[in-house]
Amino acid sequence: MSLFKGAFTALVTPLKKGEVDYERLAALVEFQISEGISGIIPCGTTGESVTLTYEEQHRVIEFVVREVQGRVPVIAGAGTNATRDAIMLATNAKKAGASAILSVTPYYNRPSQEGLYQHFMAIAKEVDIPIILYNVPSRTGVSILPPTVARLSKNSNIVGIKEATGDLKQVSEIIDLVGPDFTVLSGDDLTTLPLLAVGGTGAISVSSNIVPRDMSDMIAAHLSGNGEQAQKLNLKLLPINKAMFIETNPVPVKEALVMMKKIDLEFRLPLVPLADANREVLRKALKEYGLI
């Protein structure tokens, strides 16, 4: 049986005057848990991890773990493209008390499949913590292919993958090659329900930052065999899932949370606020959904 099931939120990192806004971060964590989320991921892509210092990442993960108090798993973003630094981030996440880590494929240097295998095996060897691989080739320039996932799944520390390709053929091949205990989570909100249909067990979601209840309920409905309800919620979520990617994540989701009065509008360069026309598209989607 898969270790991680349900809706997991790739949490934004609220900022204020150039620093992490821990008061708002605490409120976001409480909002997620009160709305029935299955787990929280600090310092992932949506958390702007690449513009946080390593020290800031460690503090954010520690803070979220303390705030959650064991109520749901905390899967810490702890990946980078230098293997020694990825090991350091994984070590820090374990020290902070994270339940597991999310480790992205190395970006920019674009290793071969053997390089990917050795990178993740090095982390698994050095740090005794459950590892969820993170495959997002649109950002990293490299995709971890199903045979490589299957090789890695034989290591007891490597327990799953966040698949953000939106490629159901690839997802199906992974599920065919790995054992039933290996977790396959959607990393693409628009194709979460189809991924579940081919054997996935949940999602690491951007949209659940603003609609955690509906995302959780959709996944729970599918996993409990209520396909009709899952399909209904999937269609309800469609305009939100589309709006969250009108520009580069996490810009739209942070702007949405601003409109919902949950955070201040602040990014770190090179991210900037939405173009005015896109902001109006987002505002319209939130109004029609009843969020503002």
Beta strands, then each sheet from edge to edge (+ up, - down):
strand 1: 6-10
strand 2: 15-16
strand 3: 19-20
strand 4: 39-41
strand 5: 75-77
strand 6: 100-104
strand 7: 131-135
strand 8: 158-163
strand 9: 183-186
strand 10: 202-205
sheet 1: 4+ 1+ 10+ 9+ 8+ 7+ 6+ 5+
sheet 2: 2+ 3-
end
